[in-house]
Amino acid sequence: MMIKCIFCGKPFDASFEICPGCGAVNMEQKLADYTGPKTIEELQAYINANNIPASILRFFIGTDCAEPTAFGIFKKDAQTFVVFENGNDGKRNNRYTGTNEAYAVSLIYQKLLAVHSGFKEKMDRMDFFSGGNYGVGRPFEPFREFGKPDPSKGNSQNPGN
């Protein structure tokens, strides 16, 4: 069976350990160690259970979306699954087209985790700088210049002057 390299896009035999085009590891062979969702339904349940804002992150699970800047997975026919990434211009790049649903789901799951972790970091920074509830339950320590006394402790000495 031929598969498409998820990195360079060149087709190669699924039994190869690495892509002959770019040397990337054949992720389909790594699937045996994969512990995440294995079906589109399991992936959707995972997203719902973990309150992941898939639509805000531009992930479309079970839906073929032609909009720009979108990632997704859908079932093309009874046996074919498609994992896609649409560029800013809406141009479609199919990352995987094949019959292995678990492999297809693992690809979009890994991308979702990567994008979601970046999104969470960005939202945490926004909460922090906008006075949101960042760090609730933790004492806040103001930023201090190294070597200067803490004015809140009543020490008015200024080393260096």
Residue pairs with C-beta under 8 A, 6 or more apart in sequence:
1 13
1 14
1 98
2 11
2 12
2 13
2 14
3 11
3 12
3 13
3 14
3 26
3 28
3 96
3 98
4 10
4 11
4 94
4 95
4 96
4 97
5 11
5 12
5 19
5 21
5 22
5 24
6 24
6 27
6 95
6 96
6 107
7 19
7 22
7 24
8 19
8 21
8 22
8 24
9 93
10 19
10 20
10 21
10 22
12 19
12 20
12 21
12 26
14 26
14 28
16 26
17 25
17 26
17 29
18 24
18 25
18 26
19 25
19 26
27 103
27 106
27 107
28 100
28 103
31 100
31 102
31 103
31 106
34 102
34 106
36 43
36 46
36 105
36 106
36 109
36 110
37 43
37 45
37 46
37 105
37 109
38 101
38 102
38 105
38 106
39 101
39 102
39 105
40 61
40 62
40 73
40 74
40 75
40 81
40 101
40 105
42 105
43 61
43 73
43 105
43 108
43 109
43 112
44 61
44 62
46 52
46 109
47 54
47 59
47 61
47 112
52 112
52 116
53 119
54 60
54 61
54 112
56 119
57 71
57 112
57 115
57 116
57 119
58 67
58 69
58 70
58 71
59 70
59 71
59 72
59 108
59 111
59 112
59 115
60 70
60 71
60 72
60 73
60 74
61 72
61 73
61 108
62 73
62 74
62 75
63 72
63 74
64 72
64 74
64 76
64 82
64 84
65 72
65 84
65 86
66 86
66 90
66 92
67 86
67 90
68 86
68 87
68 88
68 89
68 90
69 86
69 87
69 88
70 84
70 85
70 86
71 84
71 85
71 86
71 108
71 111
71 112
71 115
72 83
72 84
72 108
73 81
73 82
73 83
73 84
73 104
73 105
73 107
73 108
74 81
74 82
74 84
75 81
75 82
75 101
76 82
76 97
79 99
80 97
80 98
80 99
81 96
81 97
81 98
81 99
81 100
81 101
81 104
81 105
82 94
82 96
82 97
82 104
83 94
83 95
83 96
83 97
83 104
83 107
83 108
84 92
84 93
84 94
84 95
85 92
85 93
85 95
85 111
86 92
86 93
87 93
95 107
96 103
96 104
96 107
98 104
124 134
126 132
127 133
127 134
128 134
128 135
144 150
147 159
147 160
148 158
148 159
149 155
149 156
149 157
149 158
149 159
